[in-house]
Amino acid sequence: MRMHHCPVIQESLPEAVWPSRRAAHEERVAQWIEPHLQRAAGRRKHPVYDFLFEYYSFRPGWLRRWHPGLGVALQGESAREYLAYPGYIEAGDGIVADPTFWKPERREFGRWLVTLLRNTTERTGLYGCFGMHEWAMVYRAPEVRHPAWPLRMEPGQIAQIVEAQPPRCTHFDAFRFFTAEARPLNRWQLERTSMHDFEQPACLHANMDLYKWAYKLAPFTPSEWIADGFALAMDIREVDMRASPYDFSALGFAPIEIETPAGRALYEEHQRDFARRASPLRERLLALAERLVQCWE
């Protein structure tokens, strides 16, 4: 284990301290996990919130599990339970996540993520997309992703709005769900391999994905950061669906009518707020990924 670039232990938490941090995290995430598990047990679907557990592959149990983060050792006999989790070792007088346990392919992901986060941080945010990605997903489509919920207008009207206000999507994982007819209308033709060239800090989905990048760096990410990412992603998801062509008003989500000047102004207001909230989390995740890469050099 190489020590000079990346000390295994930078901070130790005594047993009188860290269990309360773990309990606070578990209590915080329970507000999101428990309703989802109750819906799942009753075979009920929520078109807004279930996305955060289905599209993102982090299981509720993993979200609940608390990790102290890179370089933080847990002291005390009860900390030994962490030795059952991948990547944890006994070092000094504590239990700590080993920054060298990732295999080469995971390390390549870490390097890829450094470039993505750095490029996104340095790029100027682009405003003016107004959530048209969701409209492009139903544009001239024979079927829609949420068939149990009504659209706010007829398909022909949706097509007119998309054609009058073509999408300006920079996020590949939204673009790939566009209908075949909608993709040529997008300002850019995106590919997985070009993510580093297009991700930008005003994009709602790029900011939602901070949750994904946070949990993909686990167990080195402090779980409080993962919860921060989830909270941000939930707020963004609500706005994303309110600005969509679906009508979720029965669930308490008032539409953001992006087909009107007032709706577009409101959407951009939310977009700028999310970009401000996402910035410090993105910077923390970038610093963490850079530290991990340094550990592997």
C-alpha positions, 0 to 999 in steps of 0.5 A: 500500500503506497503511503506517501501520496495518500495516507491511509488514515488522516482522521480518527473518529472515536467510538463516542462520536461516529455512531451518532453521525451514522444515526443522523444519516440513517434518520435523514435518508429514512424519509426517502427510503421508507415511503419507497419501500411501502409503495414497493410492498403495495405494488404502487408506482410513483412516477416522480420519486421512484425514478430515483431508486429505479434509474439510479442503481443504488439500493435503499439499503446501500443508501442507508448504510453510512460510510465515514469517507476517505482517510477516516478511521473508525475506532472501537470494537463496534467498528469491526462490523465494517470489515464485512464491507468491501474495501475496509481494512484494519489499520493502526487502531481503527477500521478504514476504507483502503483506497487501493482496493479498487481494481484497474477498471474501477480506477479507470472510471475514477480517472474518467470521472475526474475529467468529467467533473473538472470539465463540467466545473470549468464550463459555462452553464447554458440556460435556455433549454427549458426542459424540452428533453422531456417533450422530445421523449414523447415527440411523435411517439406511439407510446409514452413512458408514463402511460398511466398519467395524462399528457397536458395537451394533444400529441399534435400540440406537443409536436408543434411546441417541440418544432417551434422550440427545438431541444438544446440538450447537452446530456447524453443520458437524456438525449438517448431517450429522445424519439427517433424523430426528435433526435435530429432536432436537437442542437447537438448529436450526442454520444456516450463518448462525447460526454466530456465535451458537453456536460455543463453545470446548468443542466438539470440532469448533470446536477441530478447525476451528482448523486450517482457520482457520489455513490459510485465513489463509495465507500470513499464518499462520506455518506452525508455527501451521498444524501446531499446528492439525493436531496438535490436530485429529488428536488430536481426531479420534481421540477423536471416532471413539472416542466414535462408534458405530463400532468401530475397535478393529481400528485400535487405537482403544479405544471411549469408551463414552459410553452409560455414566457412565464413558465420558461422564466420560472424554469430558468429560475429553478435551473439557476438555483440548482446550479448554485446548489450543485456547485459545492457538491461537484467541487467536493466530489472532484477533490475526492476523485482527484485524491483517489487518483493520486492514491493510485499513482 
